Structure formats: structure tokens, C-alpha cells
Amino acid sequence: MKKYYVQKSPFVVPTTDGKLIEEHFGLASDATSEISMAHMVAPPGWSEPFQTPEFDEYTYIINGKKQLIVDGDTVVLEAGQSIKILKNTRVQYSNPFEEPCEYIAVCLPAFSPDLVHREE
């Protein structure tokens, strides 16, 4: 039995907002519930509702910039920067900038629509 797995075809999450989400490991791609890792590209002008997830989320910016509102603080991350947001923290992610933002997101435990608690 091999003790590694090379992900060659990540699960592409269907979206309606122009954001690319390629889950390499997690519930949708390989049924891993302990952790998820996704490559994402948020287009210019993209945003999503506030949420209060039941997982820690780590984000590393590859290219572009991403804006976060974390417990009322506005944070702008640029390429080469990262952030850890602890579970049960109210946060909003957006890209109000003129260029796409490419990043990696890791959730611990794995991302699940049931755990994200997006506001309407």
C-alpha cells in the first residue's frame, strides 16, 4: 500500500460568481474530513457574505490581493502573505481590486457547507 497520493485531478467546485475553486484534498475531492486544501482564483470585484465557520482557515496569497473583514478589522493580504483565522470568528472575504487574486486555502477540519455558516 502506498503511503502517498498525488492529486492529479482536483474537484472543481461549481460556482456562480466567477470564482475558481479547485479542491485538492477534502470532503468533495477525496472524502477527507480532517483537513481540506484548495487552490482558488477570485476575480476582480468578487465578494461573499459574512460567515462564522466552525473550522480554522489558513490562506496564502500567490498573486494579487485579497481583502478580509475579520471581527470588524479590515485586512488586505498581498502576494507572499498569509493569515490564520480561528474557528468561530466572523469573517468576510472579497477581492475589490482590479486584478484576480490567486491563493491557497487550508481548512482544519475540512471545509463543509454545513460548517461555514454564511449569512444571508
GIRAMO-V148359 format. One record per residue. RES is the residue in three letters. OMEGA is omega in degrees with one decimal (* if undefined). Layout:
RES:OMEGA, RES:OMEGA
This chain:
MET:178.8, LYS:179.7, LYS:176.2, TYR:178.2, TYR:176.8, VAL:-179.8, GLN:-178.5, LYS:-179.4, SER:178.9, PRO:177.2, PHE:177.0, VAL:-177.3, VAL:178.0, PRO:178.1, THR:178.2, THR:-174.8, ASP:178.0, GLY:-179.6, LYS:175.0, LEU:175.5, ILE:176.4, GLU:179.5, GLU:180.0, HIS:177.0, PHE:-179.5, GLY:-175.5, LEU:-176.0, ALA:-173.3, SER:-177.3, ASP:176.4, ALA:175.5, THR:-179.2, SER:-176.6, GLU:-174.9, ILE:171.0, SER:178.3, MET:-178.1, ALA:171.6, HIS:-175.8, MET:171.4, VAL:178.1, ALA:-178.3, PRO:175.3, PRO:178.6, GLY:-178.3, TRP:170.1, SER:175.4, GLU:-177.7, PRO:171.7, PHE:178.7, GLN:176.3, THR:-172.6, PRO:174.2, GLU:176.5, PHE:171.0, ASP:178.2, GLU:178.1, TYR:179.7, THR:175.9, TYR:-177.2, ILE:178.6, ILE:179.9, ASN:176.8, GLY:-179.4, LYS:178.3, LYS:178.7, GLN:176.4, LEU:168.4, ILE:-174.2, VAL:-178.0, ASP:177.0, GLY:177.4, ASP:175.3, THR:-178.4, VAL:174.5, VAL:177.5, LEU:177.1, GLU:-179.1, ALA:179.3, GLY:179.3, GLN:179.6, SER:179.7, ILE:171.4, LYS:177.5, ILE:-176.6, LEU:179.1, LYS:-179.9, ASN:175.1, THR:178.9, ARG:-174.9, VAL:171.0, GLN:178.2, TYR:176.7, SER:172.4, ASN:179.7, PRO:-173.3, PHE:-172.9, GLU:179.3, GLU:177.4, PRO:175.3, CYS:178.8, GLU:-176.8, TYR:174.9, ILE:176.2, ALA:176.9, VAL:179.5, CYS:-177.2, LEU:-3.3, PRO:-173.7, ALA:173.8, PHE:173.7, SER:176.9, PRO:179.7, ASP:-176.2, LEU:-172.4, VAL:177.1, HIS:176.0, ARG:177.4, GLU:180.0, GLU:*
